[in-house]
Amino acid sequence: MAKTTTTASDLDTSTLVERLAEEKDRLFKLRIQHATGVLENTAAMRTARKEIARYETELRAREIEAAEALAQEEKA
């Protein structure tokens, strides 16, 4: 059975914002664990940061796309 993966571009904006908040919360908890010496897998912090960057990049791309569409609409 093939594993299906969802990319940031496949998600709607509200889900994307929700996942971004969850990932930021996860990173915060990982930082606390790292500071207290409890965190065993420090690579988890890196993956969390990368996920946050993916979500923020997709949100920004959508924001730019909407602004360009509005500019085209006003131009016409």
Backbone hydrogen bonds, N-H to C=O, Kabsch-Sander energy under -0.5 kcal/mol:
donor,donor_aa,acceptor,acceptor_aa,energy
4,T,2,A,-0.5
7,T,5,T,-0.5
10,D,7,T,-1.2
11,L,7,T,-0.6
11,L,8,A,-0.9
16,L,12,D,-2.3
17,V,13,T,-2.4
18,E,14,S,-2.0
19,R,15,T,-2.7
20,L,16,L,-2.1
21,A,17,V,-2.1
22,E,18,E,-2.1
23,E,19,R,-2.5
24,K,20,L,-2.2
25,D,21,A,-2.1
26,R,22,E,-2.3
27,L,23,E,-2.4
28,F,24,K,-2.1
29,K,25,D,-2.3
30,L,26,R,-2.3
31,R,27,L,-2.4
32,I,28,F,-2.0
33,Q,29,K,-2.3
34,H,30,L,-2.5
35,A,31,R,-2.4
36,T,32,I,-1.9
37,G,33,Q,-0.7
37,G,34,H,-0.6
38,V,33,Q,-2.2
39,L,33,Q,-1.4
42,T,40,E,-0.9
44,A,41,N,-1.3
45,M,42,T,-1.0
46,R,42,T,-0.8
47,T,43,A,-2.2
48,A,44,A,-2.1
49,R,45,M,-2.2
50,K,46,R,-2.3
51,E,47,T,-2.2
52,I,48,A,-2.3
53,A,49,R,-2.2
54,R,50,K,-2.2
55,Y,51,E,-2.5
56,E,52,I,-2.6
57,T,53,A,-2.3
58,E,54,R,-2.2
59,L,55,Y,-2.3
60,R,56,E,-2.3
61,A,57,T,-2.3
62,R,58,E,-2.1
63,E,59,L,-2.1
64,I,60,R,-2.5
65,E,61,A,-2.3
66,A,62,R,-2.3
67,A,63,E,-2.1
68,E,64,I,-2.5
69,A,65,E,-2.2
70,L,66,A,-2.1
71,A,67,A,-2.2
72,Q,68,E,-2.4
73,E,69,A,-2.0
74,E,70,L,-2.3
75,K,71,A,-1.8
76,A,72,Q,-1.6
